[in-house]
């Protein structure tokens, strides 16, 4: 069974999908046509990629009348950063804090 994290990693694995996310980060709330024009991508290809991004909750579609706008949802990326990146940074930050304390302690003496 595919987990939410699996869906996010799968979505981020493709360079075209990362580019779509970059485009939405630069200008959030774009229609399919606008995304296609900016990227030189066919509507069919963009639709396929956006579907994967939506399934991973990285993109949220919002209908306004007859137009569908796509918005970036950074929450899944934040969750991955918290789980897979930040925990590895804690050790380094702790080591820097310990070094700072030790050096400041030596200067006081």
DSSP file (Angstrom, degrees, kcal/mol; ACC not computed):
  #  RESIDUE AA STRUCTURE BP1 BP2  ACC     N-H-->O    O-->H-N    N-H-->O    O-->H-N    TCO  KAPPA ALPHA  PHI   PSI    X-CA   Y-CA   Z-CA
    1    1 A X              0   0    0      0, 0.0     2,-0.4     0, 0.0     0, 0.0   0.000 360.0 360.0 360.0 133.1    0.0    0.0    0.0
    2    2 A X        -     0   0    0      4,-0.1     2,-0.1     3,-0.0     0, 0.0  -0.653 360.0-149.1 -82.4 126.2    1.3    3.4   -1.0
    3    3 A X     >  -     0   0    0     -2,-0.4     4,-2.0     1,-0.1     5,-0.1  -0.346  29.5-103.0 -86.4 171.5    1.6    5.9    1.9
    4    4 A X  H  > S+     0   0    0      1,-0.2     4,-2.0     2,-0.2     5,-0.1   0.907 124.4  51.5 -60.5 -41.7    1.3    9.7    1.7
    5    5 A X  H  > S+     0   0    0      1,-0.2     4,-2.8     2,-0.2     5,-0.2   0.886 106.4  54.3 -63.4 -38.7    5.1   10.0    1.9
    6    6 A X  H  > S+     0   0    0      1,-0.2     4,-2.5     2,-0.2    -1,-0.2   0.910 108.0  50.0 -60.3 -42.0    5.5    7.5   -1.0
    7    7 A X  H  X S+     0   0    0     -4,-2.0     4,-2.4     2,-0.2    -1,-0.2   0.893 111.2  48.7 -64.0 -40.1    3.1    9.6   -3.1
    8    8 A X  H  X S+     0   0    0     -4,-2.0     4,-2.6     2,-0.2    -2,-0.2   0.945 112.7  46.6 -65.9 -47.9    5.1   12.8   -2.4
    9    9 A X  H  X S+     0   0    0     -4,-2.8     4,-1.0     1,-0.2    -2,-0.2   0.901 113.1  50.2 -61.4 -40.3    8.5   11.2   -3.1
   10   10 A X  H  < S+     0   0    0     -4,-2.5     3,-0.5    -5,-0.2     4,-0.5   0.922 111.9  47.8 -62.1 -44.3    7.0    9.7   -6.4
   11   11 A X  H >< S+     0   0    0     -4,-2.4     3,-0.8     1,-0.2    -2,-0.2   0.895 113.0  47.6 -64.4 -40.3    5.7   13.1   -7.4
   12   12 A X  H 3< S+     0   0    0     -4,-2.6    -1,-0.2     1,-0.2    -2,-0.2   0.625  95.1  76.9 -77.2 -12.6    9.0   14.8   -6.6
   13   13 A X  T 3< S+     0   0    0     -4,-1.0     2,-0.5    -3,-0.5    -1,-0.2   0.736  80.9  78.0 -70.5 -22.0   11.0   12.2   -8.5
   14   14 A X  S <> S-     0   0    0     -3,-0.8     4,-2.0    -4,-0.5     3,-0.2  -0.775  71.2-147.9 -96.0 127.6   10.0   13.6  -11.9
   15   15 A X  H  > S+     0   0    0     -2,-0.5     4,-2.2     1,-0.2    -1,-0.1   0.838  98.6  55.6 -61.6 -33.6   11.8   16.8  -13.2
   16   16 A X  H  > S+     0   0    0      2,-0.2     4,-2.1     1,-0.2    -1,-0.2   0.895 108.4  47.8 -66.7 -38.8    8.7   18.0  -15.1
   17   17 A X  H  > S+     0   0    0     -3,-0.2     4,-2.3     2,-0.2    -2,-0.2   0.886 110.1  51.8 -69.5 -37.3    6.6   17.8  -11.9
   18   18 A X  H  X S+     0   0    0     -4,-2.0     4,-2.3     2,-0.2    -2,-0.2   0.898 109.1  51.5 -63.6 -38.2    9.3   19.7   -9.9
   19   19 A X  H  X S+     0   0    0     -4,-2.2     4,-2.6     2,-0.2    -2,-0.2   0.902 107.3  52.3 -65.0 -40.3    9.3   22.3  -12.6
   20   20 A X  H  X S+     0   0    0     -4,-2.1     4,-2.3     1,-0.2    -2,-0.2   0.923 110.0  48.9 -59.7 -43.3    5.5   22.6  -12.3
   21   21 A X  H  X S+     0   0    0     -4,-2.3     4,-2.2     1,-0.2    -2,-0.2   0.893 110.0  51.7 -63.5 -39.0    5.9   23.1   -8.6
   22   22 A X  H  X S+     0   0    0     -4,-2.3     4,-2.2     2,-0.2    -2,-0.2   0.907 109.2  50.4 -62.2 -41.5    8.6   25.8   -9.2
   23   23 A X  H  X S+     0   0    0     -4,-2.6     4,-2.2     1,-0.2    -2,-0.2   0.904 112.3  46.7 -63.9 -41.0    6.2   27.6  -11.6
   24   24 A X  H  < S+     0   0    0     -4,-2.3    48,-0.3     2,-0.2    -1,-0.2   0.835 110.1  53.6 -71.3 -31.2    3.5   27.5   -9.0
   25   25 A X  H  < S+     0   0    0     -4,-2.2     3,-0.3    -5,-0.2    -2,-0.2   0.902 111.0  46.6 -66.9 -39.1    5.9   28.7   -6.3
   26   26 A X  H  < S+     0   0    0     -4,-2.2     2,-0.3     1,-0.3    -2,-0.2   0.878 136.7   7.8 -69.1 -38.4    6.8   31.6   -8.5
   27   27 A X  S  < S-     0   0    0     -4,-2.2    -1,-0.3    -5,-0.2    -2,-0.1  -0.777  81.3-154.5-148.4  97.7    3.2   32.4   -9.3
   28   28 A X        +     0   0    0     -3,-0.3    43,-0.2    -2,-0.3    -3,-0.1  -0.356  68.5  40.1 -74.1 150.7    0.6   30.5   -7.4
   29   29 A X  S    S+     0   0    0     41,-1.4     2,-0.3     1,-0.2    42,-0.2   0.962  73.1 162.1  80.9  55.6   -2.9   30.0   -8.8
   30   30 A X  E     -A   70   0A   0     40,-1.6    40,-2.6    -3,-0.1    -1,-0.2  -0.797  34.3-125.1-109.3 150.5   -2.4   29.2  -12.4
   31   31 A X  E  >  -A   69   0A   0     -2,-0.3     4,-2.2    38,-0.2     5,-0.2  -0.415  31.3-107.1 -81.9 165.5   -4.7   27.6  -15.0
   32   32 A X  H  > S+     0   0    0     36,-0.6     4,-2.6     1,-0.2     5,-0.2   0.921 119.7  52.9 -58.6 -45.8   -3.7   24.6  -17.0
   33   33 A X  H  > S+     0   0    0      1,-0.2     4,-2.5     2,-0.2    -1,-0.2   0.899 109.3  48.0 -59.0 -42.6   -3.3   26.7  -20.1
   34   34 A X  H  > S+     0   0    0      2,-0.2     4,-2.2     1,-0.2    -1,-0.2   0.903 111.8  49.4 -67.3 -40.9   -1.1   29.2  -18.5
   35   35 A X  H  X S+     0   0    0     -4,-2.2     4,-1.4     2,-0.2    -2,-0.2   0.915 112.0  49.3 -62.7 -42.4    1.2   26.5  -17.0
   36   36 A X  H  X>S+     0   0    0     -4,-2.6     4,-1.7     1,-0.2     5,-1.5   0.926 110.9  49.2 -63.4 -45.2    1.4   24.8  -20.4
   37   37 A X  H  <5S+     0   0    0     -4,-2.5    -1,-0.2     1,-0.2    -2,-0.2   0.908 112.0  48.3 -60.6 -42.7    2.3   28.1  -22.2
   38   38 A X  H  <5S+     0   0    0     -4,-2.2    -1,-0.2     1,-0.2    -2,-0.2   0.765 121.3  35.5 -70.8 -25.1    5.0   28.9  -19.6
   39   39 A X  H  <5S-     0   0    0     -4,-1.4    -1,-0.2    -3,-0.2    -2,-0.2   0.529 100.2-123.3-108.3  -7.7    6.6   25.4  -19.8
   40   40 A X  T  <5 +     0   0    0     -4,-1.7     2,-0.3     1,-0.2    -3,-0.2   0.882  65.3 140.9  65.5  36.6    6.1   24.5  -23.5
   41   41 A X      < -     0   0    0     -5,-1.5    -1,-0.2    -6,-0.2    -2,-0.1  -0.854  55.5-111.2-114.1 145.8    4.2   21.4  -22.4
   42   42 A X     >  -     0   0    0     -2,-0.3     4,-2.5     1,-0.1     5,-0.2  -0.359  27.1-117.7 -70.3 156.9    1.2   19.8  -24.0
   43   43 A X  H  > S+     0   0    0      1,-0.2     4,-2.7     2,-0.2     5,-0.2   0.883 115.3  54.1 -61.4 -38.7   -2.1   20.0  -22.1
   44   44 A X  H  > S+     0   0    0      2,-0.2     4,-2.0     1,-0.2    -1,-0.2   0.923 110.7  44.5 -63.4 -45.1   -2.2   16.2  -21.9
   45   45 A X  H  > S+     0   0    0      2,-0.2     4,-2.3     1,-0.2    -2,-0.2   0.925 114.9  48.1 -65.6 -44.8    1.3   16.0  -20.4
   46   46 A X  H  X S+     0   0    0     -4,-2.5     4,-3.0     1,-0.2     5,-0.2   0.904 110.4  52.0 -63.5 -40.9    0.6   18.8  -17.9
   47   47 A X  H  X S+     0   0    0     -4,-2.7     4,-2.1    -5,-0.2    -1,-0.2   0.911 109.4  50.2 -61.0 -42.8   -2.7   17.2  -16.9
   48   48 A X  H  X S+     0   0    0     -4,-2.0     4,-1.5     2,-0.2    -2,-0.2   0.929 114.4  43.8 -61.1 -46.6   -1.0   13.9  -16.3
   49   49 A X  H  X S+     0   0    0     -4,-2.3     4,-2.2     1,-0.2    -2,-0.2   0.901 112.0  52.4 -67.7 -41.2    1.7   15.5  -14.1
   50   50 A X  H  X S+     0   0    0     -4,-3.0     4,-2.7     1,-0.2    -1,-0.2   0.861 104.9  56.8 -63.6 -34.9   -0.8   17.7  -12.2
   51   51 A X  H  X S+     0   0    0     -4,-2.1     4,-2.4     2,-0.2    -1,-0.2   0.918 107.9  47.0 -62.1 -42.9   -2.9   14.6  -11.4
   52   52 A X  H  X S+     0   0    0     -4,-1.5     4,-1.4     2,-0.2    -2,-0.2   0.913 113.2  49.2 -64.1 -42.3    0.2   13.0   -9.7
   53   53 A X  H  <>S+     0   0    0     -4,-2.2     5,-2.5     1,-0.2     6,-1.1   0.881 111.6  49.1 -65.0 -38.0    0.9   16.2   -7.8
   54   54 A X  H ><5S+     0   0    0     -4,-2.7     3,-1.6     4,-0.2    -2,-0.2   0.899 107.6  53.9 -67.2 -40.8   -2.8   16.4   -6.7
   55   55 A X  H 3<5S+     0   0    0     -4,-2.4    -1,-0.2     1,-0.3    -2,-0.2   0.800 109.9  48.4 -63.8 -27.9   -2.8   12.8   -5.5
   56   56 A X  T 3<5S-     0   0    0     -4,-1.4    -1,-0.3   -49,-0.2    -2,-0.2   0.387 114.4-121.6 -89.4   2.5    0.3   13.7   -3.4
   57   57 A X  T < 5S+     0   0    0     -3,-1.6    19,-0.4     2,-0.2    -3,-0.2   0.698  81.6 119.9  62.9  21.9   -1.5   16.8   -2.1
   58   58 A X  S   <S+     0   0    0     -5,-2.5    15,-3.1     1,-0.2     2,-0.4   0.719  75.4  38.0 -84.1 -23.2    1.3   19.0   -3.4
   59   59 A X  E    S-B   72   0A   0     -6,-1.1     2,-0.5    13,-0.2    13,-0.2  -0.992  70.7-160.0-129.5 136.7   -1.1   20.9   -5.7
   60   60 A X  E     -B   71   0A   0     11,-3.0    11,-2.2    -2,-0.4     2,-0.3  -0.969  12.2-144.9-118.2 121.6   -4.7   21.8   -4.8
   61   61 A X  E     -B   70   0A   0     -2,-0.5     2,-0.4     9,-0.2     9,-0.2  -0.650  13.8-170.1 -85.4 142.0   -7.2   22.6   -7.6
   62   62 A X  E     -B   69   0A   0      7,-2.9     7,-3.0    -2,-0.3     2,-0.4  -0.987  14.2-141.7-132.6 122.7   -9.8   25.3   -7.0
   63   63 A X  E     -B   68   0A   0     -2,-0.4     2,-0.5     5,-0.2     5,-0.2  -0.701  17.0-178.4 -84.9 130.7  -12.6   25.9   -9.5
   64   64 A X  E >   -B   67   0A   0      3,-3.3     3,-1.8    -2,-0.4     2,-0.4  -0.894  67.9 -54.4-127.0  99.4  -13.6   29.5  -10.1
   65   65 A X  T 3  S-     0   0    0     -2,-0.5    -2,-0.0     1,-0.3     0, 0.0  -0.568 121.2 -19.9  66.9-123.8  -16.5   29.4  -12.5
   66   66 A X  T 3  S+     0   0    0     -2,-0.4     2,-0.4    -3,-0.1    -1,-0.3   0.439 122.0  90.4 -95.0  -0.7  -15.4   27.4  -15.5
   67   67 A X  E <   - B   0  64A   0     -3,-1.8    -3,-3.3   -36,-0.0     2,-0.6  -0.786  63.1-149.4-102.8 140.6  -11.7   27.8  -14.8
   68   68 A X  E     - B   0  63A   0     -2,-0.4   -36,-0.6    -5,-0.2     2,-0.4  -0.930  14.1-163.5-108.3 119.5   -9.6   25.5  -12.7
   69   69 A X  E     -AB  31  62A   0     -7,-3.0    -7,-2.9    -2,-0.6     2,-0.5  -0.812   8.9-142.5-103.9 143.9   -6.7   27.1  -10.8
   70   70 A X  E     -AB  30  61A   0    -40,-2.6   -40,-1.6    -2,-0.4   -41,-1.4  -0.910  16.6-169.7-111.0 130.3   -3.8   25.1   -9.4
   71   71 A X  E     - B   0  60A   0    -11,-2.2   -11,-3.0    -2,-0.5     2,-0.3  -0.936  23.7-116.9-122.4 141.8   -2.3   26.2   -6.1
   72   72 A X  E     - B   0  59A   0     -2,-0.4     2,-0.6   -48,-0.3   -13,-0.2  -0.551  20.0-160.4 -74.0 135.3    0.9   24.9   -4.4
   73   73 A X        -     0   0    0    -15,-3.1     3,-0.5    -2,-0.3     4,-0.4  -0.931   7.9-176.5-116.4 104.0    0.4   23.1   -1.1
   74   74 A X     >  +     0   0    0     -2,-0.6     4,-2.3     1,-0.2     3,-0.3   0.561  60.5  93.1 -78.7  -6.9    3.8   23.2    0.8
   75   75 A X  H  > S+     0   0    0      1,-0.2     4,-2.4     2,-0.2    -1,-0.2   0.896  83.1  49.8 -57.7 -46.1    2.6   21.1    3.8
   76   76 A X  H  > S+     0   0    0     -3,-0.5     4,-1.8   -19,-0.4    -1,-0.2   0.877 111.9  48.9 -62.8 -34.5    3.6   17.7    2.4
   77   77 A X  H  > S+     0   0    0     -4,-0.4     4,-2.5    -3,-0.3    -1,-0.2   0.897 110.2  51.7 -69.0 -39.3    7.1   19.0    1.6
   78   78 A X  H  X S+     0   0    0     -4,-2.3     4,-2.7     2,-0.2    -2,-0.2   0.910 107.8  52.3 -61.6 -42.5    7.4   20.5    5.1
   79   79 A X  H  X S+     0   0    0     -4,-2.4     4,-2.2     1,-0.2    -1,-0.2   0.898 110.7  47.4 -61.5 -40.5    6.4   17.1    6.6
   80   80 A X  H  X>S+     0   0    0     -4,-1.8     4,-3.5     2,-0.2     5,-0.6   0.912 110.9  51.5 -66.8 -41.8    9.1   15.4    4.6
   81   81 A X  I  X>S+     0   0    0     -4,-2.5     5,-3.1     1,-0.2     4,-1.6   0.919 111.3  48.2 -60.7 -42.8   11.6   18.0    5.7
   82   82 A X  I  <>S+     0   0    0     -4,-2.7     5,-0.5     3,-0.2    -1,-0.2   0.915 120.9  35.9 -63.2 -42.9   10.7   17.5    9.3
   83   83 A X  I  <5S+     0   0    0     -4,-2.2    -2,-0.2    -5,-0.2    -1,-0.2   0.904 131.3  23.6 -79.6 -41.7   10.9   13.8    9.1
   84   84 A X  I  <5S+     0   0    0     -4,-3.5    -3,-0.2    -5,-0.2    -2,-0.2   0.650 130.9  25.4-106.1 -17.6   13.9   13.2    6.8
   85   85 A X  I >X<S+     0   0    0     -4,-1.6     3,-1.1    -5,-0.6     4,-1.0   0.804 113.0  52.1-113.7 -53.9   16.0   16.3    6.9
   86   86 A X  I 3><S+     0   0    0     -5,-3.1     4,-1.5     1,-0.3     3,-0.5   0.827 102.4  60.4 -61.3 -34.3   15.7   18.2   10.1
   87   87 A X  H 3><S+     0   0    0     -5,-0.5     4,-0.6    -6,-0.3    -1,-0.3   0.817 104.8  50.6 -66.1 -26.2   16.3   15.3   12.4
   88   88 A X  H <> S+     0   0    0     -3,-1.1     4,-0.6     1,-0.2    -1,-0.3   0.731 107.2  54.6 -80.0 -21.6   19.8   14.9   10.7
   89   89 A X  H  X S+     0   0    0     -4,-1.0     4,-2.6    -3,-0.5     5,-0.2   0.768  91.3  74.0 -78.7 -27.6   20.5   18.6   11.3
   90   90 A X  H  X S+     0   0    0     -4,-1.5     4,-2.6     1,-0.2     5,-0.2   0.889  94.0  51.8 -55.5 -43.1   19.8   18.3   15.1
   91   91 A X  H  X S+     0   0    0     -4,-0.6     4,-2.3     1,-0.2    -1,-0.2   0.910 111.0  47.1 -61.9 -42.8   23.0   16.5   15.8
   92   92 A X  H  X S+     0   0    0     -4,-0.6     4,-2.3     2,-0.2    -1,-0.2   0.912 112.7  48.8 -65.7 -41.9   25.1   19.1   14.0
   93   93 A X  H  X S+     0   0    0     -4,-2.6     4,-2.3     2,-0.2    -2,-0.2   0.889 111.0  50.6 -65.6 -38.1   23.3   22.0   15.7
   94   94 A X  H  X S+     0   0    0     -4,-2.6     4,-2.6    -5,-0.2    -2,-0.2   0.914 110.0  50.5 -64.1 -42.4   23.8   20.3   19.1
   95   95 A X  H  X S+     0   0    0     -4,-2.3     4,-2.4     1,-0.2    -2,-0.2   0.897 110.8  48.9 -63.4 -40.1   27.6   19.9   18.3
   96   96 A X  H  X S+     0   0    0     -4,-2.3     4,-2.6     2,-0.2    -1,-0.2   0.905 111.6  49.1 -65.5 -41.0   27.8   23.6   17.3
   97   97 A X  H  X S+     0   0    0     -4,-2.3     4,-2.5     2,-0.2    -2,-0.2   0.912 112.1  48.5 -64.5 -41.7   26.1   24.6   20.5
   98   98 A X  H  X S+     0   0    0     -4,-2.6     4,-2.5     2,-0.2    -2,-0.2   0.915 112.1  48.9 -63.8 -42.6   28.4   22.4   22.6
   99   99 A X  H  X S+     0   0    0     -4,-2.4     4,-2.9     2,-0.2     5,-0.2   0.919 110.9  50.5 -62.4 -44.1   31.4   23.8   20.8
  100  100 A X  H  X S+     0   0    0     -4,-2.6     4,-2.8     2,-0.2     5,-0.2   0.936 111.7  47.7 -59.5 -47.4   30.2   27.3   21.4
  101  101 A X  H  X S+     0   0    0     -4,-2.5     4,-2.3     1,-0.2    -2,-0.2   0.916 113.1  48.4 -60.4 -43.5   29.7   26.6   25.1
  102  102 A X  H  X S+     0   0    0     -4,-2.5     4,-2.0     2,-0.2    -2,-0.2   0.931 113.6  46.0 -64.1 -45.9   33.1   25.0   25.5
  103  103 A X  H  X S+     0   0    0     -4,-2.9     4,-1.7     1,-0.2    -2,-0.2   0.896 113.9  48.2 -65.9 -40.2   34.9   27.9   23.7
  104  104 A X  H  X S+     0   0    0     -4,-2.8     4,-1.3    -5,-0.2    -1,-0.2   0.874 110.3  53.1 -67.1 -35.9   33.0   30.5   25.7
  105  105 A X  H  X S+     0   0    0     -4,-2.3     4,-1.1    -5,-0.2    -2,-0.2   0.872 108.0  50.1 -65.7 -37.4   33.8   28.6   28.9
  106  106 A X  H  < S+     0   0    0     -4,-2.0    -1,-0.2     1,-0.2    -2,-0.2   0.838 108.7  52.7 -69.3 -33.1   37.5   28.6   28.0
  107  107 A X  H  < S+     0   0    0     -4,-1.7    -1,-0.2     1,-0.2    -2,-0.2   0.789 106.2  53.7 -73.6 -25.7   37.5   32.3   27.3
  108  108 A X  H  <        0   0    0     -4,-1.3    -1,-0.2     1,-0.2    -2,-0.2   0.808 360.0 360.0 -74.3 -29.9   35.9   33.0   30.8
  109  109 A X     <        0   0    0     -4,-1.1    -1,-0.2    -5,-0.1    -2,-0.1   0.441 360.0 360.0 -71.0 360.0   38.6   31.1   32.6
